Amino acid sequence: MTVVVPARDEERSIDRCLTALRAQDYADLRIVVVDDASADRTAGIVRRHAEQDPRVTLISSSGPPPGWAGKVHALHVGTAGLDTDWLLCFDADTEAAPDLVGRLVAAARRDRVDLVSTSGRAARPNPGWWLLLPPVNQLLFESTTVDGRRGKALAVGHCVLVSREAYERSGGWAAIAAPRADDVDFATLVRDTGGRTRYSDGADSLATSGMDTFGDTWASMRKSMVAGTATFAKGPRTAFLMLVGTGTAHVLFGAVPLVAALRGSRPGLVAWLVQSAALHAFLRRAHQPRSAALLGPLAPLVFGALALEAAWHALRGTTRWKGRDVRG
């Protein structure tokens, strides 16, 4: 088993990530960290872990060549030439419980699948998870399937386990080099080349600090929306129109029952309660404060505002992530 961690300017989180990976109760584990041209102390922190633990290896990358997304290129570099039965692609801003790797491998073997992905809980509860993540998850689950049997196959990029055989058969990360929604596209690629995929709920064994604040969550979701829409859209104008349509629909979906309820409308109040009940179900699964369910209509309203801002950035080409254009 080899864990590959792409890392670009991750000095705030890479220490916790590696400490947790080194504490896994899975035997014969190797950890490869690809420093993706970081400008901070990321490489130094990884070197310290490598000095303490021979299972940790640091690989330096000067960044992606033209036509490659940064994270995808780092994963490609990290997996090249590895002799291993399983590959776990793992984000640097995540922290695993000691049983995570064992649970993922056990799930893959139990269900006889070639790829297993899971999402984690928030390291710190914040309004981004109450207002932005529920609509994002709804759109994700509506456009993908957890078992990959139809449409696109669901995967979450911060934790993707794939068998080496299925990885090589699919063509690996090089097959989806261009910037896009790499997690879903990679799982779909594995499925389309003869593999079986599965999404599993691992929130009890995985936490992510990459969305610790509302601002972090907003920026991350905006990046994902622009990159994901680029997969389907033919050019920035089409992406703009798709995101405007999504944003407008969500703003209306949230604003209409909210305004109606505040004006004393009984149907408006019922709609508010229905949206709050749906939000409550998500908050319970995501280990977030369930009292935030009272904000039900605000979730689609805030997400709609995010989509409209993402539309503007998609049209102008101004969405950047860690100093790079998300479109390549």
Secondary structure, DSSP 8 states (H G I E B T S, - for coil): -EEEEEESS-TTTHHHHHHHHHT-S-SS-EEEEEEES-SSSHHHHHHHHHHH-TTEEEEEE----TT--HHHHHHHHHHTT---SEEEEE-TTEEE-TTHHHHHHHHHHHHT-SEEEEE-EESS--HHHHHTHHHHHHHHHHHEETT-SSSEE---TTEEEEEHHHHHHHTGGGGG-SSS-HHHHHHHHHHHTT--EEEEE-TTTEEE-TT-SHHHHHHHHHHHHHHHHHHH-SSHHHHHHHHHHHHHHHHHHHHHHHHHHHTT-HHHHHHHHHHHHHHHHHHHHTT--GGGGGGTTHHHHHHHHHHHHHHHHHHHT--EETTEETT-
